[in-house]
Each structure stands twice: as structure tokens, then as C-alpha cells.
Amino acid sequence: MHYKNAVVWIFVILLLTLALVLLYPSKWLIGLGVMVLPFLLLVQAVVILRAKESSEHTFEDDKWYEDK
């Protein structure tokens, strides 16, 4: 899975977990949120930092700043 897709899915899971904790504040759900949210943030940081950005342009092309 490409890192951009992984980051989106992790963000969606983070928002859903946070919404569940805010909507249904029970002890077990808050405890689950306390464990899951920091773990997902760490996973997201690792995914982003380990991602290899690839581009067909180089600095010599004068297009290194363009995405396409």
C-alpha cells in the first residue's frame, strides 16, 4: 500500500476512534482510546518517515518542484 493511502486510512481510524470516545464515554472505550490513539499516531509517523518519495524529475530538470 502506498504511504499516502496508508496515512489516509490511519487518519480515518484516528477520527473514528476519537468520535467513539467523545460520543460514548465509557471506561473501557476511553481506555481503548488511550491505548489506540497514541499507537496510531506513532504508526503514522513511522509510515511517513520511512516512505520513499519518488519523482521522475531531478534538480537539473528545473521541474524538481513540480508534482507531475
C-alpha positions in Angstrom: 0.0 0.0 0.0 1.3 3.4 -0.9 2.1 5.6 2.1 -0.4 8.3 1.1 -3.2 5.7 1.2 -1.9 4.3 4.5 -1.8 7.8 6.1 -5.4 8.5 5.0 -6.7 5.2 6.4 -4.8 5.8 9.7 -6.3 9.3 9.9 -9.8 7.9 9.3 -9.3 5.3 12.1 -8.0 8.0 14.4 -11.1 10.2 13.8 -13.5 7.3 14.2 -11.8 6.3 17.5 -11.9 9.8 18.7 -15.5 10.2 17.8 -16.4 7.0 19.6 -14.6 8.2 22.7 -16.4 11.5 22.6 -19.9 10.1 21.8 -19.8 7.1 24.2 -17.5 8.0 27.1 -17.5 4.6 28.9 -14.5 3.4 30.9 -13.4 0.6 28.5 -13.8 2.8 25.4 -11.8 5.6 27.0 -9.1 3.1 28.0 -9.1 1.7 24.4 -8.8 5.2 23.0 -5.9 6.0 25.4 -4.1 2.9 24.1 -5.1 3.1 20.4 -4.7 6.8 19.6 -1.0 7.2 20.6 -0.2 3.9 18.9 -1.8 5.0 15.6 0.0 8.3 15.8 3.3 6.5 16.1 2.4 4.2 13.3 1.5 7.2 11.1 4.8 8.9 11.9 6.8 5.8 11.1 4.9 5.3 7.8 5.5 8.9 6.7 9.2 8.9 7.8 10.0 5.6 6.1 8.2 6.5 2.8 10.3 6.8 -0.2 9.2 9.7 -2.3 9.8 9.1 -6.0 9.8 11.5 -8.8 10.9 11.3 -12.4 12.3 14.8 -12.2 15.7 15.8 -10.9 17.2 19.1 -9.8 18.8 19.6 -13.2 15.4 19.5 -15.0 14.2 22.8 -13.4 11.0 20.9 -12.6 12.0 19.4 -9.3 9.4 21.4 -7.5 6.5 20.1 -9.7 4.5 17.1 -8.8 3.8 16.0 -12.3 
